[in-house]
Amino acid sequence: MKKSQHLIVMAASLLWAAHSDAHKRWVLPTLFNVSEPQWVTVDATVSNNIFFADRSWPLSGVSVVTPTGKTALIENKIEGHRRSSFDFQLTDPGTYKVVSGGAVYFAQYQVAGEEKPQRQRAFDFAALKKKIPAGAEQVDYAKSISRLESYVTLGAPDDAVFTPKKSGIELVPVTHPNDLYESEKAQFKFLVNGEIAPGLEALVVWEGTRHRNSEDAVTYRSDDKGILTIDLNQTGRFLIEIDHETEAKNDPDFKKYYFGYFGTFEVLPQ
């Protein structure tokens, strides 16, 4: 198989592995804005119907970052048949980030005598390398980073949890995600590996898809400053979904990066 053909097949297989069920996924807090310390419950699930629980999401990679940069204590983790859920307590004023996800590594290679390429994946790159048999040819690696995020604010919103780590797709607010109101516009800047990403495509879907005939998804693209401007033409909750692939610059191990972001937001009436 020619190198270019090999990479095309690999790319297709990676995208299939990451999105094989074509389902949406998200973390969904019961509250987005509160005025006094209290507990918040978060659902984590997978479904084509936005915010309608269908399949549970693993909680092993879930964390909550506090406004002071610490990791909040998560209690009452449950992974049920239709949804996962957990509780955490708002104690410090400011914005908390609920996040699930991380890196997954993929390999594709050819084995002598086999017509079709072989594929492996792992959550650790060193472990993935050990899965590749001796004598394998045309070995290519790729890295995928996906995140499910939402944000909850106690009192006045702040931006401490949005400090970029320059890894995958990251939200840097222009409009704070817990300061969204009907009939206004929200502006979010998304970085890709710490860099501004002009032309980044995002899909916005409002809740309630189970009770209407079409998803009514709206596609937005970031401007030359990497800013996405979204029309807040109704109240309620919505999901931002971003899938993005890019060349792995100056990385000797990988040829491609595949990034995903699923963010949950709430719009309040004026």
C-alpha positions as CSV (number, residue, x, y, z in Angstrom):
1,M,0.0,0.0,0.0
2,K,1.4,3.5,-0.9
3,K,2.2,5.8,2.0
4,S,-0.5,8.3,1.0
5,Q,-3.1,5.6,0.7
6,H,-2.1,4.2,4.1
7,L,-2.5,7.5,5.8
8,I,-6.0,8.0,4.3
9,V,-7.1,4.6,5.5
10,M,-5.6,5.3,8.9
11,A,-7.4,8.7,9.2
12,A,-10.7,7.1,8.3
13,S,-10.2,4.3,10.8
14,L,-9.3,6.8,13.6
15,L,-12.4,8.9,13.0
16,W,-14.5,5.7,13.0
17,A,-12.9,4.7,16.3
18,A,-13.6,8.0,17.9
19,H,-17.1,8.5,16.6
20,S,-18.2,5.0,15.6
21,D,-21.7,5.4,17.1
22,A,-22.2,9.0,15.9
23,H,-23.7,9.8,19.3
24,K,-23.4,13.0,21.2
25,R,-22.0,13.0,24.7
26,W,-21.9,15.5,27.4
27,V,-21.7,16.4,31.1
28,L,-24.7,18.2,32.4
29,P,-24.9,19.9,35.8
30,T,-28.2,20.5,37.5
31,L,-27.3,24.1,38.1
32,F,-25.1,26.5,36.2
33,N,-25.3,29.6,38.4
34,V,-25.9,29.8,42.1
35,S,-25.7,32.5,44.7
36,E,-24.8,30.5,47.8
37,P,-22.7,27.4,48.6
38,Q,-24.5,24.1,47.8
39,W,-24.2,20.7,46.2
40,V,-24.5,20.2,42.4
41,T,-25.3,16.9,40.7
42,V,-23.8,16.2,37.2
43,D,-25.1,13.7,34.7
44,A,-22.8,12.2,32.1
45,T,-24.3,10.3,29.2
46,V,-24.3,9.5,25.5
47,S,-27.3,9.9,23.2
48,N,-28.4,11.3,19.9
49,N,-31.2,13.1,21.6
50,I,-29.6,16.1,23.3
51,F,-29.7,15.9,27.1
52,F,-31.8,12.8,27.1
53,A,-30.0,10.0,28.9
54,D,-29.4,6.9,26.8
55,R,-26.1,5.3,27.7
56,S,-23.8,5.9,30.7
57,W,-20.5,7.6,30.3
58,P,-17.4,6.3,32.3
59,L,-16.5,8.5,35.2
60,S,-12.9,7.3,35.6
61,G,-11.7,10.4,33.8
62,V,-14.0,13.0,35.3
63,S,-12.7,15.8,37.5
64,V,-13.9,19.2,38.8
65,V,-11.5,22.1,38.9
66,T,-12.2,24.7,41.6
67,P,-11.7,28.5,41.2
68,T,-8.5,28.1,43.3
69,G,-7.1,25.5,41.0
70,K,-7.7,22.6,43.2
71,T,-9.6,19.4,42.4
72,A,-13.0,19.2,44.1
73,L,-14.1,16.1,45.9
74,I,-16.5,14.0,43.8
75,E,-19.0,12.0,45.7
76,N,-21.7,9.4,45.0
77,K,-20.4,8.2,41.6
78,I,-22.9,6.0,39.9
79,E,-22.5,4.4,36.4
80,G,-26.0,3.1,35.7
81,H,-27.5,1.5,32.6
82,R,-28.7,4.8,31.1
83,R,-26.7,7.5,32.7
84,S,-23.8,8.2,35.0
85,S,-23.9,10.8,37.7
86,F,-21.9,12.3,40.6
87,D,-22.1,15.1,43.1
88,F,-19.7,17.9,44.1
89,Q,-19.9,20.8,46.5
90,L,-19.6,24.5,45.6
91,T,-17.6,26.1,48.5
92,D,-15.3,28.8,47.0
93,P,-16.8,31.7,45.1
94,G,-16.0,31.7,41.4
95,T,-16.3,29.4,38.4
96,Y,-15.8,25.6,38.5
97,K,-14.9,23.5,35.5
98,V,-16.4,20.0,35.1
99,V,-14.3,18.0,32.6
100,S,-14.1,14.5,31.4
101,G,-11.7,13.1,28.8
102,G,-8.1,12.8,27.9
103,A,-5.8,11.4,25.3
104,V,-6.1,8.2,23.3
105,Y,-3.4,6.8,21.1
106,F,-3.9,4.9,17.8
107,A,-1.7,2.8,15.6
108,Q,-2.1,1.3,12.2
109,Y,0.4,-1.1,10.7
110,Q,0.9,-3.9,8.1
111,V,1.8,-7.5,9.0
112,A,3.4,-9.7,6.4
113,G,0.9,-12.0,4.9
114,E,-2.1,-10.0,5.9
115,E,-4.0,-8.1,3.2
116,K,-5.7,-5.6,5.5
117,P,-3.9,-3.2,7.9
118,Q,-4.0,-4.0,11.6
119,R,-5.1,-1.4,14.2
120,Q,-4.5,-0.9,17.9
121,R,-5.3,1.8,20.5
122,A,-4.5,2.5,24.1
123,F,-4.6,5.3,26.7
124,D,-0.9,5.2,27.1
125,F,1.6,5.7,24.2
126,A,4.2,3.4,25.6
127,A,1.6,0.7,26.2
128,L,0.4,1.1,22.6
129,K,4.0,0.6,21.2
130,K,4.2,-2.7,23.1
131,K,1.1,-3.9,21.2
132,I,2.9,-3.6,17.8
133,P,4.3,-7.0,16.8
134,A,7.9,-7.4,15.8
135,G,8.4,-7.1,12.1
136,A,5.4,-4.8,11.6
137,E,5.7,-2.5,8.6
138,Q,4.2,0.9,7.7
139,V,3.6,1.7,11.4
140,D,1.8,5.1,11.9
141,Y,0.7,6.7,15.1
142,A,-1.9,9.3,15.8
143,K,-3.1,11.0,19.0
144,S,-6.7,12.0,19.9
145,I,-7.7,14.4,22.7
146,S,-11.4,14.8,23.5
147,R,-13.1,16.7,26.3
148,L,-16.6,16.9,27.7
149,E,-16.9,20.2,29.7
150,S,-19.4,22.3,31.5
151,Y,-19.0,25.2,33.9
152,V,-20.8,26.2,37.2
153,T,-20.4,29.5,39.0
154,L,-20.9,30.4,42.7
155,G,-21.4,34.1,43.0
156,A,-19.6,36.2,40.4
157,P,-18.0,34.4,37.5
158,D,-14.2,34.4,37.0
159,D,-11.7,33.0,34.5
160,A,-9.2,31.2,36.6
161,V,-10.2,27.7,35.3
162,F,-9.8,28.8,31.7
163,T,-6.0,29.2,31.8
164,P,-4.9,27.3,28.7
165,K,-2.8,24.2,29.1
166,K,-2.0,24.2,25.3
167,S,-3.3,20.7,24.8
168,G,-6.3,19.8,22.5
169,I,-9.2,22.2,22.1
170,E,-9.6,24.7,25.0
171,L,-12.2,27.4,25.6
172,V,-10.9,30.9,26.4
173,P,-14.1,33.0,27.1
174,V,-14.7,36.4,25.6
175,T,-18.2,36.0,27.0
176,H,-18.2,34.1,30.2
177,P,-20.1,30.8,29.7
178,N,-22.1,31.4,32.9
179,D,-23.2,34.9,31.7
180,L,-25.4,34.0,28.8
181,Y,-28.7,35.7,28.2
182,E,-31.4,35.5,25.5
183,S,-31.3,37.9,22.6
184,E,-27.5,38.5,23.1
185,K,-24.5,37.1,21.3
186,A,-21.9,34.9,23.0
187,Q,-18.3,35.0,21.9
188,F,-16.0,32.1,22.7
189,K,-12.4,31.8,21.6
190,F,-11.2,28.2,21.1
191,L,-7.5,27.4,21.1
192,V,-6.0,24.3,19.4
193,N,-2.9,23.2,21.2
194,G,-2.6,26.7,22.6
195,E,-2.9,28.4,19.2
196,I,-5.6,30.6,17.7
197,A,-7.7,28.5,15.3
198,P,-9.4,30.7,12.5
199,G,-12.1,28.8,10.6
200,L,-12.7,26.3,13.4
201,E,-16.1,24.7,12.7
202,A,-18.5,24.2,15.6
203,L,-22.0,22.6,15.7
204,V,-24.5,24.1,18.1
205,V,-27.6,22.1,19.0
206,W,-30.3,23.3,21.5
207,E,-31.9,20.9,23.9
208,G,-35.2,19.2,23.1
209,T,-34.3,17.3,20.0
210,R,-36.3,14.4,21.2
211,H,-39.5,16.5,20.9
212,R,-39.0,18.0,17.5
213,N,-38.8,16.6,14.0
214,S,-35.2,17.7,13.2
215,E,-32.1,18.4,15.2
216,D,-31.9,22.0,13.9
217,A,-28.2,22.1,14.3
218,V,-26.4,25.4,13.4
219,T,-22.8,25.5,12.2
220,Y,-20.6,28.3,13.2
221,R,-17.0,29.1,12.2
222,S,-14.5,31.1,14.1
223,D,-13.2,34.4,12.7
224,D,-9.6,35.3,11.9
225,K,-9.0,35.9,15.7
226,G,-10.3,32.5,16.5
227,I,-13.5,33.8,18.0
228,L,-16.8,32.0,17.6
229,T,-19.9,34.2,17.8
230,I,-23.2,32.4,18.7
231,D,-26.7,33.8,18.5
232,L,-28.5,33.3,21.7
233,N,-32.0,33.4,20.2
234,Q,-33.7,31.4,22.9
235,T,-33.4,30.3,26.5
236,G,-32.4,26.9,27.7
237,R,-29.4,24.7,27.3
238,F,-27.3,23.9,24.3
239,L,-24.4,21.8,23.2
240,I,-21.3,22.9,21.3
241,E,-19.6,20.1,19.4
242,I,-16.2,20.5,17.7
243,D,-14.3,17.8,15.8
244,H,-11.0,18.9,14.4
245,E,-7.9,17.3,12.9
246,T,-4.5,18.9,12.3
247,E,-1.0,18.1,11.3
248,A,1.2,17.2,14.2
249,K,3.8,20.0,14.0
250,N,7.3,19.2,15.2
251,D,6.2,15.9,16.7
252,P,8.4,13.0,15.7
253,D,5.9,10.4,17.0
254,F,2.6,11.4,15.3
255,K,1.6,12.6,11.9
256,K,-1.9,13.7,12.9
257,Y,-3.8,15.0,15.9
258,Y,-7.6,14.4,16.2
259,F,-9.4,16.7,18.7
260,G,-12.9,16.8,20.1
261,Y,-14.8,19.1,22.4
262,F,-18.3,18.8,23.8
263,G,-19.4,21.8,25.9
264,T,-22.7,22.3,27.7
265,F,-24.1,25.8,28.3
266,E,-27.3,27.4,29.6
267,V,-29.0,30.6,28.4
268,L,-31.2,32.5,30.9
269,P,-34.0,35.0,30.2
270,Q,-33.2,38.7,30.4
